[in-house]
Amino acid sequence: MNSTKSMIGHCLGAAGGLEAIATVKAIQTGWLHPTINQFNPEPAVEFDTVANQKQQHEVNVAISNSFGFGGHNSVVAFSAFKP
């Protein structure tokens, strides 16, 4: 799990689109962008948050969450196309 917003800030209307592009690129390339400026994480968090350095992983399926002002919320699931 990682955070695109940590690198691009809040782009208001474009945030969901940019997040979706980053998600698709992770599936295509296998590279996960880092969650930057993540220091002193909560010890109880036991999953990988891709802190401060990109990581390579095999990514078959990924989701992109967008939570906006006024309850504009969406979740989109992506997977690689296999003809």
PyMOL Python script that loads the backbone (N, CA, C, O; Angstrom):
from pymol import cmd

cmd.read_pdbstr("""\
ATOM      1  N   MET A   1       0.856  -1.162   0.000  1.00  0.00           N
ATOM      2  CA  MET A   1       0.000   0.000   0.000  1.00  0.00           C
ATOM      3  C   MET A   1       0.905   1.228   0.000  1.00  0.00           C
ATOM      4  O   MET A   1       1.879   1.304   0.749  1.00  0.00           O
ATOM      5  N   ASN A   2       0.558   2.191  -0.861  1.00  0.00           N
ATOM      6  CA  ASN A   2       1.346   3.414  -0.906  1.00  0.00           C
ATOM      7  C   ASN A   2       0.435   4.612  -1.168  1.00  0.00           C
ATOM      8  O   ASN A   2      -0.753   4.455  -1.448  1.00  0.00           O
ATOM      9  N   SER A   3       1.004   5.787  -1.073  1.00  0.00           N
ATOM     10  CA  SER A   3       0.230   7.016  -1.210  1.00  0.00           C
ATOM     11  C   SER A   3       0.785   7.881  -2.336  1.00  0.00           C
ATOM     12  O   SER A   3       1.919   8.355  -2.270  1.00  0.00           O
ATOM     13  N   THR A   4      -0.029   8.078  -3.368  1.00  0.00           N
ATOM     14  CA  THR A   4       0.352   8.975  -4.456  1.00  0.00           C
ATOM     15  C   THR A   4       0.311  10.424  -3.981  1.00  0.00           C
ATOM     16  O   THR A   4       1.149  11.234  -4.379  1.00  0.00           O
ATOM     17  N   LYS A   5      -0.645  10.748  -3.145  1.00  0.00           N
ATOM     18  CA  LYS A   5      -0.823  12.124  -2.668  1.00  0.00           C
ATOM     19  C   LYS A   5       0.419  12.651  -1.952  1.00  0.00           C
ATOM     20  O   LYS A   5       0.674  13.855  -1.960  1.00  0.00           O
ATOM     21  N   SER A   6       1.188  11.762  -1.335  1.00  0.00           N
ATOM     22  CA  SER A   6       2.399  12.212  -0.643  1.00  0.00           C
ATOM     23  C   SER A   6       3.392  12.830  -1.614  1.00  0.00           C
ATOM     24  O   SER A   6       4.232  13.636  -1.214  1.00  0.00           O
ATOM     25  N   MET A   7       3.303  12.459  -2.889  1.00  0.00           N
ATOM     26  CA  MET A   7       4.251  12.966  -3.891  1.00  0.00           C
ATOM     27  C   MET A   7       3.687  14.092  -4.755  1.00  0.00           C
ATOM     28  O   MET A   7       4.446  14.939  -5.226  1.00  0.00           O
ATOM     29  N   ILE A   8       2.371  14.119  -4.971  1.00  0.00           N
ATOM     30  CA  ILE A   8       1.801  15.111  -5.886  1.00  0.00           C
ATOM     31  C   ILE A   8       0.932  16.140  -5.197  1.00  0.00           C
ATOM     32  O   ILE A   8       0.494  17.097  -5.835  1.00  0.00           O
ATOM     33  N   GLY A   9       0.670  15.971  -3.919  1.00  0.00           N
ATOM     34  CA  GLY A   9      -0.205  16.903  -3.221  1.00  0.00           C
ATOM     35  C   GLY A   9      -1.657  16.641  -3.585  1.00  0.00           C
ATOM     36  O   GLY A   9      -1.986  15.600  -4.152  1.00  0.00           O
ATOM     37  N   HIS A  10      -2.522  17.588  -3.257  1.00  0.00           N
ATOM     38  CA  HIS A  10      -3.944  17.427  -3.527  1.00  0.00           C
ATOM     39  C   HIS A  10      -4.285  18.181  -4.808  1.00  0.00           C
ATOM     40  O   HIS A  10      -4.237  19.411  -4.848  1.00  0.00           O
ATOM     41  N   CYS A  11      -4.625  17.446  -5.837  1.00  0.00           N
ATOM     42  CA  CYS A  11      -4.904  18.033  -7.150  1.00  0.00           C
ATOM     43  C   CYS A  11      -6.395  18.237  -7.399  1.00  0.00           C
ATOM     44  O   CYS A  11      -6.811  18.416  -8.543  1.00  0.00           O
ATOM     45  N   LEU A  12      -7.192  18.211  -6.353  1.00  0.00           N
ATOM     46  CA  LEU A  12      -8.640  18.386  -6.448  1.00  0.00           C
ATOM     47  C   LEU A  12      -9.231  17.479  -7.516  1.00  0.00           C
ATOM     48  O   LEU A  12      -9.176  16.260  -7.356  1.00  0.00           O
ATOM     49  N   GLY A  13      -9.791  18.007  -8.594  1.00  0.00           N
ATOM     50  CA  GLY A  13     -10.483  17.199  -9.594  1.00  0.00           C
ATOM     51  C   GLY A  13      -9.609  16.213 -10.330  1.00  0.00           C
ATOM     52  O   GLY A  13     -10.111  15.209 -10.833  1.00  0.00           O
ATOM     53  N   ALA A  14      -8.306  16.469 -10.411  1.00  0.00           N
ATOM     54  CA  ALA A  14      -7.406  15.581 -11.147  1.00  0.00           C
ATOM     55  C   ALA A  14      -6.842  14.452 -10.289  1.00  0.00           C
ATOM     56  O   ALA A  14      -6.217  13.535 -10.821  1.00  0.00           O
ATOM     57  N   ALA A  15      -7.046  14.500  -8.991  1.00  0.00           N
ATOM     58  CA  ALA A  15      -6.414  13.529  -8.088  1.00  0.00           C
ATOM     59  C   ALA A  15      -6.784  12.090  -8.432  1.00  0.00           C
ATOM     60  O   ALA A  15      -5.911  11.223  -8.468  1.00  0.00           O
ATOM     61  N   GLY A  16      -8.053  11.827  -8.685  1.00  0.00           N
ATOM     62  CA  GLY A  16      -8.487  10.460  -8.995  1.00  0.00           C
ATOM     63  C   GLY A  16      -7.866   9.946 -10.282  1.00  0.00           C
ATOM     64  O   GLY A  16      -7.455   8.788 -10.354  1.00  0.00           O
ATOM     65  N   GLY A  17      -7.794  10.795 -11.297  1.00  0.00           N
ATOM     66  CA  GLY A  17      -7.198  10.406 -12.565  1.00  0.00           C
ATOM     67  C   GLY A  17      -5.714  10.113 -12.440  1.00  0.00           C
ATOM     68  O   GLY A  17      -5.221   9.132 -12.997  1.00  0.00           O
ATOM     69  N   LEU A  18      -4.998  10.963 -11.708  1.00  0.00           N
ATOM     70  CA  LEU A  18      -3.562  10.754 -11.512  1.00  0.00           C
ATOM     71  C   LEU A  18      -3.299   9.479 -10.713  1.00  0.00           C
ATOM     72  O   LEU A  18      -2.362   8.736 -11.004  1.00  0.00           O
ATOM     73  N   GLU A  19      -4.123   9.238  -9.719  1.00  0.00           N
ATOM     74  CA  GLU A  19      -3.992   8.012  -8.926  1.00  0.00           C
ATOM     75  C   GLU A  19      -4.239   6.786  -9.789  1.00  0.00           C
ATOM     76  O   GLU A  19      -3.532   5.786  -9.663  1.00  0.00           O
ATOM     77  N   ALA A  20      -5.234   6.854 -10.662  1.00  0.00           N
ATOM     78  CA  ALA A  20      -5.529   5.727 -11.551  1.00  0.00           C
ATOM     79  C   ALA A  20      -4.353   5.457 -12.495  1.00  0.00           C
ATOM     80  O   ALA A  20      -4.012   4.299 -12.735  1.00  0.00           O
ATOM     81  N   ILE A  21      -3.732   6.510 -13.031  1.00  0.00           N
ATOM     82  CA  ILE A  21      -2.566   6.341 -13.895  1.00  0.00           C
ATOM     83  C   ILE A  21      -1.421   5.677 -13.137  1.00  0.00           C
ATOM     84  O   ILE A  21      -0.787   4.757 -13.655  1.00  0.00           O
ATOM     85  N   ALA A  22      -1.154   6.129 -11.926  1.00  0.00           N
ATOM     86  CA  ALA A  22      -0.086   5.527 -11.115  1.00  0.00           C
ATOM     87  C   ALA A  22      -0.375   4.057 -10.835  1.00  0.00           C
ATOM     88  O   ALA A  22       0.545   3.240 -10.810  1.00  0.00           O
ATOM     89  N   THR A  23      -1.640   3.712 -10.625  1.00  0.00           N
ATOM     90  CA  THR A  23      -2.023   2.323 -10.354  1.00  0.00           C
ATOM     91  C   THR A  23      -1.802   1.445 -11.576  1.00  0.00           C
ATOM     92  O   THR A  23      -1.252   0.350 -11.466  1.00  0.00           O
ATOM     93  N   VAL A  24      -2.231   1.926 -12.745  1.00  0.00           N
ATOM     94  CA  VAL A  24      -2.047   1.162 -13.980  1.00  0.00           C
ATOM     95  C   VAL A  24      -0.556   1.000 -14.297  1.00  0.00           C
ATOM     96  O   VAL A  24      -0.127  -0.077 -14.710  1.00  0.00           O
ATOM     97  N   LYS A  25       0.229   2.054 -14.108  1.00  0.00           N
ATOM     98  CA  LYS A  25       1.675   1.964 -14.364  1.00  0.00           C
ATOM     99  C   LYS A  25       2.343   0.961 -13.421  1.00  0.00           C
ATOM    100  O   LYS A  25       3.289   0.284 -13.822  1.00  0.00           O
ATOM    101  N   ALA A  26       1.876   0.856 -12.196  1.00  0.00           N
ATOM    102  CA  ALA A  26       2.431  -0.134 -11.268  1.00  0.00           C
ATOM    103  C   ALA A  26       2.176  -1.547 -11.778  1.00  0.00           C
ATOM    104  O   ALA A  26       3.041  -2.416 -11.666  1.00  0.00           O
ATOM    105  N   ILE A  27       0.986  -1.779 -12.339  1.00  0.00           N
ATOM    106  CA  ILE A  27       0.682  -3.099 -12.902  1.00  0.00           C
ATOM    107  C   ILE A  27       1.566  -3.361 -14.123  1.00  0.00           C
ATOM    108  O   ILE A  27       2.088  -4.464 -14.285  1.00  0.00           O
ATOM    109  N   GLN A  28       1.734  -2.355 -14.979  1.00  0.00           N
ATOM    110  CA  GLN A  28       2.518  -2.526 -16.209  1.00  0.00           C
ATOM    111  C   GLN A  28       4.002  -2.741 -15.942  1.00  0.00           C
ATOM    112  O   GLN A  28       4.634  -3.584 -16.580  1.00  0.00           O
ATOM    113  N   THR A  29       4.559  -1.982 -15.004  1.00  0.00           N
ATOM    114  CA  THR A  29       6.015  -1.989 -14.803  1.00  0.00           C
ATOM    115  C   THR A  29       6.490  -2.829 -13.625  1.00  0.00           C
ATOM    116  O   THR A  29       7.636  -3.277 -13.607  1.00  0.00           O
ATOM    117  N   GLY A  30       5.622  -3.047 -12.643  1.00  0.00           N
ATOM    118  CA  GLY A  30       6.029  -3.751 -11.431  1.00  0.00           C
ATOM    119  C   GLY A  30       6.696  -2.854 -10.397  1.00  0.00           C
ATOM    120  O   GLY A  30       7.127  -3.332  -9.348  1.00  0.00           O
ATOM    121  N   TRP A  31       6.784  -1.559 -10.683  1.00  0.00           N
ATOM    122  CA  TRP A  31       7.385  -0.619  -9.727  1.00  0.00           C
ATOM    123  C   TRP A  31       6.298   0.109  -8.955  1.00  0.00           C
ATOM    124  O   TRP A  31       5.359   0.647  -9.541  1.00  0.00           O
ATOM    125  N   LEU A  32       6.433   0.120  -7.639  1.00  0.00           N
ATOM    126  CA  LEU A  32       5.532   0.867  -6.765  1.00  0.00           C
ATOM    127  C   LEU A  32       6.239   2.143  -6.333  1.00  0.00           C
ATOM    128  O   LEU A  32       7.356   2.100  -5.818  1.00  0.00           O
ATOM    129  N   HIS A  33       5.584   3.277  -6.547  1.00  0.00           N
ATOM    130  CA  HIS A  33       6.204   4.531  -6.113  1.00  0.00           C
ATOM    131  C   HIS A  33       6.151   4.626  -4.593  1.00  0.00           C
ATOM    132  O   HIS A  33       5.285   4.020  -3.961  1.00  0.00           O
ATOM    133  N   PRO A  34       7.065   5.378  -4.011  1.00  0.00           N
ATOM    134  CA  PRO A  34       7.131   5.433  -2.552  1.00  0.00           C
ATOM    135  C   PRO A  34       6.081   6.353  -1.940  1.00  0.00           C
ATOM    136  O   PRO A  34       5.541   7.245  -2.593  1.00  0.00           O
ATOM    137  N   THR A  35       5.817   6.105  -0.681  1.00  0.00           N
ATOM    138  CA  THR A  35       5.091   7.059   0.148  1.00  0.00           C
ATOM    139  C   THR A  35       6.179   7.907   0.799  1.00  0.00           C
ATOM    140  O   THR A  35       6.815   7.478   1.761  1.00  0.00           O
ATOM    141  N   ILE A  36       6.391   9.119   0.268  1.00  0.00           N
ATOM    142  CA  ILE A  36       7.517   9.927   0.743  1.00  0.00           C
ATOM    143  C   ILE A  36       7.196  10.607   2.076  1.00  0.00           C
ATOM    144  O   ILE A  36       6.035  10.739   2.463  1.00  0.00           O
ATOM    145  N   ASN A  37       8.240  11.029   2.756  1.00  0.00           N
ATOM    146  CA  ASN A  37       8.150  11.725   4.044  1.00  0.00           C
ATOM    147  C   ASN A  37       7.470  10.887   5.119  1.00  0.00           C
ATOM    148  O   ASN A  37       6.821  11.423   6.018  1.00  0.00           O
ATOM    149  N   GLN A  38       7.620   9.591   5.022  1.00  0.00           N
ATOM    150  CA  GLN A  38       7.045   8.717   6.039  1.00  0.00           C
ATOM    151  C   GLN A  38       8.140   8.306   7.009  1.00  0.00           C
ATOM    152  O   GLN A  38       8.955   7.430   6.720  1.00  0.00           O
ATOM    153  N   PHE A  39       8.140   8.945   8.148  1.00  0.00           N
ATOM    154  CA  PHE A  39       9.130   8.681   9.181  1.00  0.00           C
ATOM    155  C   PHE A  39       8.406   8.281  10.459  1.00  0.00           C
ATOM    156  O   PHE A  39       7.289   8.734  10.708  1.00  0.00           O
ATOM    157  N   ASN A  40       9.020   7.454  11.251  1.00  0.00           N
ATOM    158  CA  ASN A  40       8.460   6.979  12.519  1.00  0.00           C
ATOM    159  C   ASN A  40       7.061   6.382  12.354  1.00  0.00           C
ATOM    160  O   ASN A  40       6.113   6.860  12.977  1.00  0.00           O
ATOM    161  N   PRO A  41       6.919   5.341  11.523  1.00  0.00           N
ATOM    162  CA  PRO A  41       5.593   4.740  11.350  1.00  0.00           C
ATOM    163  C   PRO A  41       5.103   4.081  12.629  1.00  0.00           C
ATOM    164  O   PRO A  41       5.899   3.685  13.481  1.00  0.00           O
ATOM    165  N   GLU A  42       3.816   3.970  12.754  1.00  0.00           N
ATOM    166  CA  GLU A  42       3.192   3.320  13.893  1.00  0.00           C
ATOM    167  C   GLU A  42       3.668   1.869  13.961  1.00  0.00           C
ATOM    168  O   GLU A  42       3.522   1.141  12.979  1.00  0.00           O
ATOM    169  N   PRO A  43       4.232   1.425  15.084  1.00  0.00           N
ATOM    170  CA  PRO A  43       4.756   0.052  15.185  1.00  0.00           C
ATOM    171  C   PRO A  43       3.699  -1.026  14.950  1.00  0.00           C
ATOM    172  O   PRO A  43       4.038  -2.130  14.525  1.00  0.00           O
ATOM    173  N   ALA A  44       2.440  -0.731  15.213  1.00  0.00           N
ATOM    174  CA  ALA A  44       1.387  -1.727  15.046  1.00  0.00           C
ATOM    175  C   ALA A  44       1.048  -1.989  13.578  1.00  0.00           C
ATOM    176  O   ALA A  44       0.375  -2.972  13.269  1.00  0.00           O
ATOM    177  N   VAL A  45       1.502  -1.128  12.676  1.00  0.00           N
ATOM    178  CA  VAL A  45       1.246  -1.320  11.247  1.00  0.00           C
ATOM    179  C   VAL A  45       2.204  -2.399  10.739  1.00  0.00           C
ATOM    180  O   VAL A  45       3.419  -2.204  10.722  1.00  0.00           O
ATOM    181  N   GLU A  46       1.648  -3.525  10.331  1.00  0.00           N
ATOM    182  CA  GLU A  46       2.463  -4.678   9.961  1.00  0.00           C
ATOM    183  C   GLU A  46       2.566  -4.897   8.458  1.00  0.00           C
ATOM    184  O   GLU A  46       3.186  -5.870   8.029  1.00  0.00           O
ATOM    185  N   PHE A  47       1.980  -4.023   7.647  1.00  0.00           N
ATOM    186  CA  PHE A  47       2.064  -4.199   6.200  1.00  0.00           C
ATOM    187  C   PHE A  47       3.033  -3.186   5.609  1.00  0.00           C
ATOM    188  O   PHE A  47       3.342  -2.169   6.230  1.00  0.00           O
ATOM    189  N   ASP A  48       3.505  -3.473   4.414  1.00  0.00           N
ATOM    190  CA  ASP A  48       4.498  -2.645   3.743  1.00  0.00           C
ATOM    191  C   ASP A  48       3.829  -1.400   3.164  1.00  0.00           C
ATOM    192  O   ASP A  48       2.900  -1.515   2.365  1.00  0.00           O
ATOM    193  N   THR A  49       4.285  -0.235   3.551  1.00  0.00           N
ATOM    194  CA  THR A  49       3.733   1.025   3.059  1.00  0.00           C
ATOM    195  C   THR A  49       4.648   1.685   2.035  1.00  0.00           C
ATOM    196  O   THR A  49       4.444   2.854   1.707  1.00  0.00           O
ATOM    197  N   VAL A  50       5.628   0.990   1.530  1.00  0.00           N
ATOM    198  CA  VAL A  50       6.570   1.479   0.517  1.00  0.00           C
ATOM    199  C   VAL A  50       7.153   2.832   0.964  1.00  0.00           C
ATOM    200  O   VAL A  50       7.098   3.821   0.234  1.00  0.00           O
ATOM    201  N   ALA A  51       7.695   2.842   2.146  1.00  0.00           N
ATOM    202  CA  ALA A  51       8.181   4.089   2.753  1.00  0.00           C
ATOM    203  C   ALA A  51       9.456   4.606   2.101  1.00  0.00           C
ATOM    204  O   ALA A  51      10.492   3.943   2.134  1.00  0.00           O
ATOM    205  N   ASN A  52       9.373   5.796   1.506  1.00  0.00           N
ATOM    206  CA  ASN A  52      10.495   6.622   1.071  1.00  0.00           C
ATOM    207  C   ASN A  52      11.343   6.105  -0.097  1.00  0.00           C
ATOM    208  O   ASN A  52      12.174   6.861  -0.600  1.00  0.00           O
ATOM    209  N   GLN A  53      11.179   4.878  -0.546  1.00  0.00           N
ATOM    210  CA  GLN A  53      11.918   4.361  -1.707  1.00  0.00           C
ATOM    211  C   GLN A  53      11.009   3.469  -2.523  1.00  0.00           C
ATOM    212  O   GLN A  53      10.257   2.666  -1.972  1.00  0.00           O
ATOM    213  N   LYS A  54      11.079   3.613  -3.857  1.00  0.00           N
ATOM    214  CA  LYS A  54      10.258   2.757  -4.702  1.00  0.00           C
ATOM    215  C   LYS A  54      10.671   1.302  -4.512  1.00  0.00           C
ATOM    216  O   LYS A  54      11.804   1.006  -4.133  1.00  0.00           O
ATOM    217  N   GLN A  55       9.737   0.409  -4.782  1.00  0.00           N
ATOM    218  CA  GLN A  55       9.997  -1.028  -4.637  1.00  0.00           C
ATOM    219  C   GLN A  55       9.436  -1.757  -5.845  1.00  0.00           C
ATOM    220  O   GLN A  55       8.454  -1.320  -6.445  1.00  0.00           O
ATOM    221  N   GLN A  56      10.062  -2.861  -6.194  1.00  0.00           N
ATOM    222  CA  GLN A  56       9.553  -3.662  -7.297  1.00  0.00           C
ATOM    223  C   GLN A  56       8.787  -4.852  -6.737  1.00  0.00           C
ATOM    224  O   GLN A  56       9.269  -5.564  -5.856  1.00  0.00           O
ATOM    225  N   HIS A  57       7.586  -5.051  -7.266  1.00  0.00           N
ATOM    226  CA  HIS A  57       6.721  -6.165  -6.870  1.00  0.00           C
ATOM    227  C   HIS A  57       5.979  -6.648  -8.100  1.00  0.00           C
ATOM    228  O   HIS A  57       5.757  -5.877  -9.033  1.00  0.00           O
ATOM    229  N   GLU A  58       5.596  -7.899  -8.114  1.00  0.00           N
ATOM    230  CA  GLU A  58       4.674  -8.368  -9.139  1.00  0.00           C
ATOM    231  C   GLU A  58       3.286  -7.896  -8.735  1.00  0.00           C
ATOM    232  O   GLU A  58       2.794  -8.249  -7.663  1.00  0.00           O
ATOM    233  N   VAL A  59       2.662  -7.111  -9.575  1.00  0.00           N
ATOM    234  CA  VAL A  59       1.333  -6.568  -9.282  1.00  0.00           C
ATOM    235  C   VAL A  59       0.378  -7.104 -10.338  1.00  0.00           C
ATOM    236  O   VAL A  59       0.510  -6.780 -11.519  1.00  0.00           O
ATOM    237  N   ASN A  60      -0.580  -7.917  -9.924  1.00  0.00           N
ATOM    238  CA  ASN A  60      -1.567  -8.483 -10.846  1.00  0.00           C
ATOM    239  C   ASN A  60      -2.884  -7.731 -10.796  1.00  0.00           C
ATOM    240  O   ASN A  60      -3.542  -7.548 -11.820  1.00  0.00           O
ATOM    241  N   VAL A  61      -3.262  -7.302  -9.618  1.00  0.00           N
ATOM    242  CA  VAL A  61      -4.515  -6.580  -9.405  1.00  0.00           C
ATOM    243  C   VAL A  61      -4.232  -5.459  -8.421  1.00  0.00           C
ATOM    244  O   VAL A  61      -3.483  -5.637  -7.461  1.00  0.00           O
ATOM    245  N   ALA A  62      -4.843  -4.291  -8.669  1.00  0.00           N
ATOM    246  CA  ALA A  62      -4.650  -3.158  -7.762  1.00  0.00           C
ATOM    247  C   ALA A  62      -5.929  -2.335  -7.710  1.00  0.00           C
ATOM    248  O   ALA A  62      -6.730  -2.355  -8.644  1.00  0.00           O
ATOM    249  N   ILE A  63      -6.113  -1.607  -6.607  1.00  0.00           N
ATOM    250  CA  ILE A  63      -7.264  -0.708  -6.499  1.00  0.00           C
ATOM    251  C   ILE A  63      -6.784   0.717  -6.291  1.00  0.00           C
ATOM    252  O   ILE A  63      -5.712   0.962  -5.737  1.00  0.00           O
ATOM    253  N   SER A  64      -7.598   1.639  -6.745  1.00  0.00           N
ATOM    254  CA  SER A  64      -7.344   3.064  -6.560  1.00  0.00           C
ATOM    255  C   SER A  64      -8.534   3.647  -5.824  1.00  0.00           C
ATOM    256  O   SER A  64      -9.658   3.608  -6.324  1.00  0.00           O
ATOM    257  N   ASN A  65      -8.292   4.191  -4.632  1.00  0.00           N
ATOM    258  CA  ASN A  65      -9.341   4.814  -3.826  1.00  0.00           C
ATOM    259  C   ASN A  65      -9.294   6.326  -3.995  1.00  0.00           C
ATOM    260  O   ASN A  65      -8.216   6.921  -3.982  1.00  0.00           O
ATOM    261  N   SER A  66     -10.450   6.944  -4.152  1.00  0.00           N
ATOM    262  CA  SER A  66     -10.536   8.401  -4.208  1.00  0.00           C
ATOM    263  C   SER A  66     -11.639   8.853  -3.261  1.00  0.00           C
ATOM    264  O   SER A  66     -12.797   8.457  -3.398  1.00  0.00           O
ATOM    265  N   PHE A  67     -11.267   9.675  -2.315  1.00  0.00           N
ATOM    266  CA  PHE A  67     -12.224  10.191  -1.341  1.00  0.00           C
ATOM    267  C   PHE A  67     -12.184  11.704  -1.411  1.00  0.00           C
ATOM    268  O   PHE A  67     -11.193  12.321  -1.022  1.00  0.00           O
ATOM    269  N   GLY A  68     -13.260  12.310  -1.906  1.00  0.00           N
ATOM    270  CA  GLY A  68     -13.271  13.746  -2.141  1.00  0.00           C
ATOM    271  C   GLY A  68     -14.162  14.496  -1.182  1.00  0.00           C
ATOM    272  O   GLY A  68     -14.836  13.918  -0.329  1.00  0.00           O
ATOM    273  N   PHE A  69     -14.143  15.808  -1.353  1.00  0.00           N
ATOM    274  CA  PHE A  69     -14.979  16.680  -0.533  1.00  0.00           C
ATOM    275  C   PHE A  69     -16.457  16.404  -0.808  1.00  0.00           C
ATOM    276  O   PHE A  69     -16.837  16.104  -1.940  1.00  0.00           O
ATOM    277  N   GLY A  70     -17.270  16.505   0.206  1.00  0.00           N
ATOM    278  CA  GLY A  70     -18.712  16.372   0.031  1.00  0.00           C
ATOM    279  C   GLY A  70     -19.189  14.966  -0.261  1.00  0.00           C
ATOM    280  O   GLY A  70     -20.306  14.790  -0.748  1.00  0.00           O
ATOM    281  N   GLY A  71     -18.382  13.966   0.019  1.00  0.00           N
ATOM    282  CA  GLY A  71     -18.807  12.583  -0.171  1.00  0.00           C
ATOM    283  C   GLY A  71     -18.623  12.039  -1.569  1.00  0.00           C
ATOM    284  O   GLY A  71     -19.255  11.044  -1.926  1.00  0.00           O
ATOM    285  N   HIS A  72     -17.787  12.652  -2.361  1.00  0.00           N
ATOM    286  CA  HIS A  72     -17.490  12.135  -3.706  1.00  0.00           C
ATOM    287  C   HIS A  72     -16.416  11.050  -3.571  1.00  0.00           C
ATOM    288  O   HIS A  72     -15.219  11.336  -3.600  1.00  0.00           O
ATOM    289  N   ASN A  73     -16.859   9.829  -3.426  1.00  0.00           N
ATOM    290  CA  ASN A  73     -15.955   8.717  -3.153  1.00  0.00           C
ATOM    291  C   ASN A  73     -16.054   7.665  -4.255  1.00  0.00           C
ATOM    292  O   ASN A  73     -17.133   7.413  -4.790  1.00  0.00           O
ATOM    293  N   SER A  74     -14.921   7.056  -4.587  1.00  0.00           N
ATOM    294  CA  SER A  74     -14.945   5.987  -5.580  1.00  0.00           C
ATOM    295  C   SER A  74     -13.794   5.026  -5.331  1.00  0.00           C
ATOM    296  O   SER A  74     -12.779   5.383  -4.732  1.00  0.00           O
ATOM    297  N   VAL A  75     -13.973   3.815  -5.799  1.00  0.00           N
ATOM    298  CA  VAL A  75     -12.927   2.795  -5.781  1.00  0.00           C
ATOM    299  C   VAL A  75     -12.948   2.123  -7.149  1.00  0.00           C
ATOM    300  O   VAL A  75     -14.007   1.701  -7.615  1.00  0.00           O
ATOM    301  N   VAL A  76     -11.791   2.019  -7.796  1.00  0.00           N
ATOM    302  CA  VAL A  76     -11.692   1.383  -9.100  1.00  0.00           C
ATOM    303  C   VAL A  76     -10.664   0.259  -8.989  1.00  0.00           C
ATOM    304  O   VAL A  76      -9.578   0.449  -8.441  1.00  0.00           O
ATOM    305  N   ALA A  77     -11.018  -0.909  -9.513  1.00  0.00           N
ATOM    306  CA  ALA A  77     -10.108  -2.060  -9.523  1.00  0.00           C
ATOM    307  C   ALA A  77      -9.526  -2.226 -10.922  1.00  0.00           C
ATOM    308  O   ALA A  77     -10.247  -2.127 -11.914  1.00  0.00           O
ATOM    309  N   PHE A  78      -8.230  -2.476 -11.001  1.00  0.00           N
ATOM    310  CA  PHE A  78      -7.520  -2.671 -12.270  1.00  0.00           C
ATOM    311  C   PHE A  78      -6.793  -4.001 -12.251  1.00  0.00           C
ATOM    312  O   PHE A  78      -6.354  -4.462 -11.198  1.00  0.00           O
ATOM    313  N   SER A  79      -6.667  -4.616 -13.417  1.00  0.00           N
ATOM    314  CA  SER A  79      -5.814  -5.796 -13.558  1.00  0.00           C
ATOM    315  C   SER A  79      -5.220  -5.774 -14.960  1.00  0.00           C
ATOM    316  O   SER A  79      -5.712  -5.067 -15.839  1.00  0.00           O
ATOM    317  N   ALA A  80      -4.174  -6.542 -15.161  1.00  0.00           N
ATOM    318  CA  ALA A  80      -3.536  -6.604 -16.467  1.00  0.00           C
ATOM    319  C   ALA A  80      -4.463  -7.289 -17.459  1.00  0.00           C
ATOM    320  O   ALA A  80      -5.156  -8.244 -17.110  1.00  0.00           O
ATOM    321  N   PHE A  81      -4.476  -6.801 -18.700  1.00  0.00           N
ATOM    322  CA  PHE A  81      -5.263  -7.409 -19.761  1.00  0.00           C
ATOM    323  C   PHE A  81      -4.511  -8.616 -20.303  1.00  0.00           C
ATOM    324  O   PHE A  81      -3.350  -8.522 -20.702  1.00  0.00           O
ATOM    325  N   LYS A  82      -5.195  -9.744 -20.308  1.00  0.00           N
ATOM    326  CA  LYS A  82      -4.606 -10.986 -20.826  1.00  0.00           C
ATOM    327  C   LYS A  82      -5.549 -11.548 -21.866  1.00  0.00           C
ATOM    328  O   LYS A  82      -6.558 -12.163 -21.521  1.00  0.00           O
ATOM    329  N   PRO A  83      -5.228 -11.343 -23.164  1.00  0.00           N
ATOM    330  CA  PRO A  83      -6.145 -11.799 -24.230  1.00  0.00           C
ATOM    331  C   PRO A  83      -6.255 -13.313 -24.308  1.00  0.00           C
ATOM    332  O   PRO A  83      -6.985 -13.836 -25.150  1.00  0.00           O
TER     333      PRO A  83
END
""", "prot")
cmd.dss("prot")
cmd.show_as("cartoon", "prot")
cmd.util.cbc("prot")
cmd.orient("prot")
